[in-house]
C-alpha cells in the first residue's frame, strides 16, 4: 500500500500494565494490522523498546507522557500536527482524556475497556459527580470495545445512557499455539515431587487478585490436614505489596508453603510446570490467565467473579465463590487428592480453538475499517 493511502492510528495508553500490556502484545503482533501506521503515547520511556518490538517493520512513533495533563497535551499536539485516522485509547483514563481531543478535532475514537466498575467507585457526592462526568464522556465516544460480555453488561449497568450499538464486545484471546505447544520449564526447585503439589499464583499482589483468600485457604488445608501432599504456592509477580504479603505469610506460620519465584518471560513453560493454577480474583474484565491455563492443559481453580466466570464456564475448571476461603480450600484439596490433569489435557484442544487470537484480532480489524470508513 502506498504511503499516501496508509492510515495512521494513535494508540493512547495511560497505564500500560497487566492485561493492557498483554493485550497490546498479543493483538498488534498480528500481520492483519500491517496496513496501518501506529503512533503510541504512553507514560513509561522504558516501554519504547516493548512497543518497537511489537511494531517492528512498520511505520511507528513513540512519545512519553508524564501524567494525565501531559498526556492530554501530547494527544492534542499530535492530532493537531498529524493526520490521524483513528484514536484508539486503552483503558478508562486514556479513553476519557482522548475523548476531549477527539471531539475537538473531529477524529474517530475507539476506546477499549480493559476493566470493570465497582459500586464503591461512585459512592458519596464526589462519586456521583465522577459518574455523571464519565457518562457524558462515554456517550461521546464513537465506539467502545469490551473484552467480555460480563464487561459489556457491567458498563451498561453503570452507564445506561450509552447506546448499545456503540458497544462492541470482542472476547479476549491469547497466543494459543504458544501455550498449547510449550513444554514445562525447569523451575530449579528442590522438593519432593511425590509429596508436594505445586500451585501457581500469577496475579499481582493487589486486593483485586484475592491473594489473601489463597493464604487463608492454604492455612485451612494445613490445619485441617485435608491432603496427604503438601501444597506449595509459587508466586511470580513482584508488583503491588509483595514484601508486605510475604511478611504476613511468615507471621501466620505459613512460610514453608509459599515461595517467591524470579520474574519469568516463559509463562507458557512455567504454567505447564504447575500441578494446578489458583485464580481467586474478586473481579476481572476477562481473565487471560484462565485462558492460558486451559490451553496449556493445566487444572485451574478460579473464583466465579465477573469476567473470569465467563472464561472458565463450559470447561473442566472448578469455580468457587469470590472471598470464600473455605470453598477455595476444599476445591484445592479435592484437586490435590484427585488430580484432573488428564481431563484438562483433553480439553486443551477445545480451549486452543476457543481462545485463538485469530478471532479477536480479525474482529478488531473489522472495527477499525468500519469506524475509519464510516
N, C-alpha and C positions, 0 to 999 in steps of 0.2 A: 504494500500500500504506500502511495506517495505521501511525503511528509505533510503536504497541504491538506490531505484527506484524513489524516490521523486525528483522533480525538484525545484531548488531554483530560484526565481525571485527577482531581485534587483530593487526596486522602487526608483527612484531619483526624488525628488521634491524640486525645488528651492524656489517657492513662494506658499506655501500651504494655500491659502486664497480663499474666494469666491467660484467660480464654481469648481476649482480644488479640494478643500477640500470636497465640497458636492458630487462631482463625486466619489471620493475615498470612501466616507462613503456609498454611495448608492451601488456601484458596488462590492466592496470587502467583503461586509457582506453577499453576496450570497454564499450558500453552494457549488455552482458549482466550486468554486476555492479552496475547501478544500484539493485537492490533491497536492497543491503547498505549498512550504515553502516560506516565504517572509522576505526580509530584506529591511529596509527603511533608506534612507539618506535624511534628511530634516534639515532646519535651526533652528527650534524652539524646545528647550528641553521641553517646556510646552506642546508640541503636542504628546509626547510619550504616555501619557495616552489615548489620542484620537485614536492613531494607535493601541495600545494594546487592546482597547475595540473592534475595528473592526476585528482584527486578533486573538481574544480570542479563545483559544483551538487549535491554530496552532503553528507550529514552527516559531517563529518570533524574529527578531533582529532589533534594532533601533540605529542609530548613528546620531550625530548632526554635522552640518557644520556651520561655522560662516559666510562665504562669498563665492563668486564664486571660488576663488583659493583654499579655504579649501575644498569645495565640490569636486573639481577636484581631489585633493589629496586623499580624503576619498574614492571616487569611484575607483581610481587607486589602492589604498591599499587593498580595499575589494576584488576586482576582481582578484588581484594577489594572494591573500591568500585563496580564497574560490572558490569552483566550482559553477559558476553561469551559468544557462541555458539561461537566458534572462535578459537583462537590459530593463526595461520599464520606460522611462522618461516621466514626466508630465510637459508640457509647453515648450516653445521655448528655454528658457535659459538652463533648465535642459537637454533638448534634444541636444543642441549644445555642451555643455560640455561633456555629456556622449558619444557623437559620437566619440570623440577623443579616449577615453578609449576603447570603443567597437572595434574600428579598430585595436588598438594596440594588444589587446588580442584575437581578432577574436571571439568576443561574439556577438550573435544575439541581435539586438537592435530595439525596438519598441518605437516610440515617439507618445504620444497623444497630438495633437494640441488643446489647450483649448482657443485659441484666434484667432483673425483675424488681418491682417496687414492694416495699413493706409499709404497712399502715403507720408504723411509728415514725416514718419519714415525714409525715404530714400532720403530726399532732400539734395542737396549740395554734395560736394566731399566725406565727411565722410559717408554720407548716401549711396552713390554709392558703396563705399568700403565695408560697412556693408552688403549691399545686395549681393554683389559678394561673400563675405565670407559665408554668410548664405546659399547661393545657393550651394556652394561647400560642406557644411556640410550636408544639407538636402538630396542631391543626394547619400550620402554615407550611409544613414540610411536604414536598411533592409525594414522597413515598417513604414509609417506614418498613424496614425489613426486620422481621423477628426470626429467631433461630429455633423456636419450638412453638407448638400450638398452645402449650401452657403459658408461654411468654406472651403470645398474642392475646389470650383471654385475660391475663393479668393487666396488660396495657389498657385494654378496653374497659376493664372493671374500674381502673383508676381514672381513666380519661375517656369517658363515653362520647365526648364531642368529636373525637377523631372519626372520620368516615371510614367504614370498614374496607371500602375499595382502595383506600390509601395504605392499607397494611398488607404486606405480602409475607407469608410465612414460608421460609425455606429451612426445614430441619437441618441441623448441623451434619457434617460428615467428617471423616478422618482419612488419613493415608492408609486405607485398609490393607493394601498389599504389603506395606512395610511391616505392619503388626502381624499380619497373617503368616508371613514367611520368616519372621525373625526367629532367632534361636536364643535360648536362655543365657543371660550373662553370667560370668563367674563373679560372684559377689565378694569373693575372698574373705568369707566369714568362717570362723571356727565354731562349729556347732554340730550336735548330734542330729543328723537328718531323720533318724527313725523316731526320735523323741521330741522333736521341735517342729512347730508349724509356723512358717514364715507368712506374716500378714503384712501386706503392703499398704501404707497410707501415703498418698501422693499429694494431698491437699496442702495449701498454705496454712500457716499457723495463725488462723483468724477465726473469729466466732462462727462465721458462716459455715465453715467446713466441719464443725461438730467434733473436733478432736477430743474435747473434754469428755464427751459421751463414750468415746472409744476407750479412754483411760478408765472410766467407771466400769465399762463392760469387761475389760481385762481383769480388773480387781475382783469383779464378781466371779469370773471364771476360775481365778486362782483361789479365792477364798472358799468358794463352794465346791472346789475340786470337780468341775464339770467335765474335764477332759484328762486323759492319761498323758497326752502330749502337751508340752509347754508351749504357750503362744509366745511368739517373738515378733513384735511390731517394728517394722523398718520404716523410717520416715526419710524423705528425700528433699525436703524444701527448707532452706534456711530463712525464708521470709517470715514476716509477722513477728510473733513473740516466742521464737524458738527457745531462747535461753530461759525465759520465764516458765515455759511449758515443761522443760526438762527438769528445772528446779522443783516444780510442782510434782512431777512424777517421782522424783527422788524423795520428796517429803512424805509421800504416801507409801514408800517402801516398795515401789514397783520398778525400780531402775533396771533390774535384770531382764525385764520383759519388753523393754524398748531400746532401740538402737538407732542413733542418727547416722545415716549414710552420707557419703560425699555427694555433691550435686552430680548428676549424670546427664549426658546428652543421648544416652542409649535407652530411652524409655521403653521401646518395644522389647529389648532384651531383658531389662530389669523386671518388667511386668511378667514376662514368661518365667522368670526365676522365682516368682512368688507361688506359694501354695494357695493363697486367696488374697483378694483385694477388699479392703473395707472403705466405704464411702458414706459416712454418717452425716452428710450435709444437711443443713437446715433449709437451704434453698439453692437452686441452680437455675440458670436460664436454659441450660440444656444438660450438660454433663459429658464432656468429651472423654473423661477417664472411663466412664461406663462403657462407651463405645469401644475404646481401646482394649479394655479387659475382655469384652465379649468376642471381639475379633481375634484376640490372642488366645482364646480358649481357656481363660483363667477364671475360676469361680469368683464372683463378686457379690458382696452383701452391701446393699445400699439403702438409704432412707427413702421412704415413699414421699419425698418432698416435691414441691413444684419443680418442673423441669426434668429432674432425674427420673422420676417415676415414668415419664413418657419414654425416655431412652431405654429403661430396663423392662418395660412392660412387654409381654409376649416373648419372654426369654426365660432361661433357667435361673436367672438372678433371683436372689431372695430379698424381698423388700420388708423393712421394719419401719414402724412409725418414727418420725423425727423426734429427737430428745428423749428416746426411750432406751435407757442403758440396759434395762433388764431384757427387753426383747432383742437388743443387739447382742448381748452376751449369749442368749440361748441360740440365736442364729449362727454366731461364730462357733460355738461349741458343737452344734449339730454338724457343721461343715468339717470341723477338725476331726470329729469322731467318725464321720461317714463321708469322706471326700467325694465330690461330684465332678472331678476333673474330666472324666470320660464324657459325661453329658455335655459339659461346656465345650470340649474339643469338637464334638459332633455338631454343636450349634454354631461354631465359628464360621462354617461355610455359609450359613444363613446371615450371620452378622456381617460377614465380608461383603455381601451384596447389599444389605440394608444400609450400611453406613459408608458406602463408597463415595469418594469425593466427586465423582463424575456428575452425580445428580445435583448437589448444591452449587457447584461451580458453573454448570451449564445453565441452571435456573437464574443464578445471579447475572450471568452474561445476558440473558434474555431481558432482565430488568434494566440493565444498562442500555440496551438497544431501545427498549420501549420508552424509557424516560428521555433519553437524548433525542430520539427521533420525534417524540411527541411534543 
